[in-house]
Amino acid sequence: MSVKIRKMRSEDYAASMQILDKWNMAPVAPSATLQNPERSELDIEHSFVAERDGVIVGVSSYIVHSPELAETASLAVDPSCQGLGLGYQLQLARLREMQAKGIRKVHTETDREDTIAWYMRKFGYVRVGTNPKKHDFSLADVDEWTVLQLDLDTYQP
Ligand SMILES: CC(C)(COP(=O)(O)OP(=O)(O)OC[C@H]1O[C@@H](n2cnc3c(N)ncnc32)[C@H](O)[C@@H]1OP(=O)(O)O)[C@@H](O)C(=O)NCCC(=O)NCCS
């Protein structure tokens, strides 16, 4: 098995969206019925993919809110490849890039208890609050996000 974590290219976009769709996390363009979607795009410039034997099996991204604050977005691994460390590598790649850009704080919103525990255990995130969901996204039976924060000044992989 050969796995590569690399920056996303435009030709990876459709495969990345398919993985996000499997988790009900695919960005959607704003519309008359959904004016303010949770995620409206996947910004290729700020995204990474996991490529396994030439197939895209994972994606991660982030959004820069200010010179010092960013938010993670669209981290997902194909269900057939979970537990192989790809999510860890995808998260690490975006944290390193954010650090290199001078970002000091990272916010992450998630709704899965196992994922929340994973972020806290593996990367040292702390819980800082909750945020109501704007619409059905990710887990259909959870209506709020748990907001996590990571201090990049002190984070060391
Ligand atoms: C969260 C997610 C990105 C993690 O990706 P991953 O490649 O499975 O993560 P890793 O393999 O790096 O680590 C997963 C941990 O769960 C364990 N694990 C084992 N089998 C697993 C399985 N079938 N499913 C999930 N986790 C499993 C791993 O052992 C590992 O823990 P450890 O390193 O302490 O042993 C992935 O599970 C996913 O896409 N989840 C659904 C979408 C989601 O919640 N995205 C985050 C939005 S903020």
The ligand as a Gaussian input file, in Angstrom:
#p B3LYP/6-31G(d) Opt

LIG

0 1
 C      -12.202000      11.606000      12.156000
 C      -11.510000      10.945000      10.966000
 C      -11.086000      12.006000       9.962000
 C      -10.268000      10.239000      11.505000
 O       -9.612000       9.638000      10.384000
 P       -8.862000       8.218000      10.514000
 O       -7.976000       8.072000       9.352000
 O       -9.846000       7.166000      10.783000
 O       -8.006000       8.545000      11.823000
 P       -6.708000       7.828000      12.375000
 O       -6.554000       6.476000      11.778000
 O       -5.608000       8.797000      12.240000
 O       -7.083000       7.695000      13.898000
 C       -8.323000       7.100000      14.274000
 C       -8.322000       6.590000      15.670000
 O       -9.442000       5.723000      15.831000
 C       -9.019000       4.358000      15.867000
 N       -9.783000       3.510000      14.922000
 C       -9.533000       2.258000      14.635000
 N      -10.426000       1.768000      13.800000
 C      -11.269000       2.733000      13.541000
 C      -12.404000       2.817000      12.723000
 N      -12.863000       1.770000      11.990000
 N      -13.031000       3.979000      12.646000
 C      -12.587000       5.025000      13.329000
 N      -11.517000       4.998000      14.122000
 C      -10.856000       3.859000      14.241000
 C       -7.584000       4.396000      15.462000
 O       -6.940000       3.338000      16.104000
 C       -7.133000       5.758000      15.932000
 O       -6.887000       5.843000      17.302000
 P       -5.415000       5.620000      17.873000
 O       -4.463000       6.288000      16.922000
 O       -5.433000       6.245000      19.221000
 O       -5.225000       4.157000      17.895000
 C      -12.397000       9.877000      10.274000
 O      -12.774000       8.904000      11.211000
 C      -13.631000      10.451000       9.634000
 O      -13.644000      10.775000       8.462000
 N      -14.712000      10.589000      10.431000
 C      -15.997000      11.067000       9.956000
 C      -15.996000      12.522000       9.583000
 C      -15.534000      13.415000      10.699000
 O      -15.939000      13.285000      11.852000
 N      -14.656000      14.360000      10.323000
 C      -14.137000      15.368000      11.218000
 C      -14.976000      16.580000      11.092000
 S      -14.399000      17.884000      12.154000

